[in-house]
Amino acid sequence: MLLEFAAIFVEVVLPVFGLAAIGYFLGPKLSLQAHTLSRVAYYIFIPAFIFHAISSAHMELRRTLLMVGYIILCHLVFAGLGWVAGRLLKRSAEVIAAFIMIAVFGNVGNFGIPLARFRLGDAALVPATIYFVSISMTAFIVCVGAAGWAKGGRRGAVWNLIKTPALWAAIPGLLVSAGKMELPLVLNRIVELLAGGMIPLMLIALGLQLSETRKLRIDTDVLIASGLRLIAAPTIAALAAVPFGLGRLEYATGFMLAGMPAAILVSIIAIEYDVVPDFVTTTVFFSTLLSLLTLTVLLALV
C-alpha cells in the first residue's frame, strides 16, 4: 500500500505540482507579476480553452447529459454547503461569498485534467473535458454571482455574470459543436495554441500568486474551507453518483475532479472583485499543499 501511494505521488501528483513550483521560485526572480499573468489567463487563455473544449467534444447525448446533470448537481450542493458553513459561523457577506467560491470551484483545469489522464489514461480525457466545462460554467456562474452579491447586491451579481469572458466563449463553442462546423485553419490553430497553453500558464500563475502572498494566516476559516473542498466535496460526489448509473470511467473521473484543491480562478475572481483576497489566496495555498496528501489517497481509491 505504501509503495502504491509513493508511486501515485511521484508519477501522478508531483509533475503537476512541479509547474506551480516553477512559478513560486522563479517568478519573483524574473520580476513577474501575478495580477498581470492572472488577467491574461482570465481574459484570453481560459476562454480559448473553454471554446476549444466545447467545440471539439463529441459524446453520445444521453451519456453526456447524465454526466452534466450529475456534476452540476454536486457543485450546487457544494455551494450550498459553503453558504451554510458561512452562515453558521456568522461571517460577513464577503466571507460567506468566499466560502461558497472555495467550496464550488476546485482546480479541475490545472490539476484535474492532467491527474485524470496520468491516473486513468487517455480515455479519461473526454469525460474530464465534459466535467471541466460543466464545472467551469457552474462555478463561474456561482462564484461571480456570489462575488457580485457580496459587493453590489443582485444588480452587481447579474452584471458580473453578463461580462464573464468564459461564458461568452461557451456560446460560440456550443454553436460550433452542435453544427459540426469547421473553423478556418488559421483561427483553429490560434485557438489550439492558446488552449494548449492554459494549464501551464495557470499553474505557473498559481505558484507566482502564492509566492506574492504575504499574509498567510492559517485560522479556523481556512481549515473549514479547505475541508469542504478536499474532503466533503468528494464524499458528496461519491454518494451522488449512485442514482445516475454512471460507468466506472465517468464515475472515477467525476469523483477525482470533485476532490481537487481550491482553484486559482477563485483567487483571480477574489482579486478581480476584491472579495477578501488574502483569505481566499491563503486557502488556495493551504488546500493546494494539503492536497499533496489528500489527492494521493483519493487517486488510490479510483
Secondary structure, DSSP 8 states (H G I E B T S, - for coil): -HHHHHHHIIIIIHHHHHHHHHHHHHTTTTT--HHHHHHHIIIIIHHHHHHHHHHH----HHHHHHHHHHHHHHHHHHHHHHHHHHHHTT--HHHHHHHHHHHH-B-IIIIIHHHHHHHH-GGGHHHHHHHHHHHHHHHHHHHHHHHHHHHHHHHHHHHHHHT-HHHHHHHHHHHHHHTT----HHHHHHHHHHHHHHHHHHHHHHHHHHHH-------HHHHHHHHIIIIIHHHHHHHHTGGGT--HHHHHHHHHHHT--B-HHHHHHHHHHTSSHHHHHHHHHHHHHHHHHHHHHHHHH-
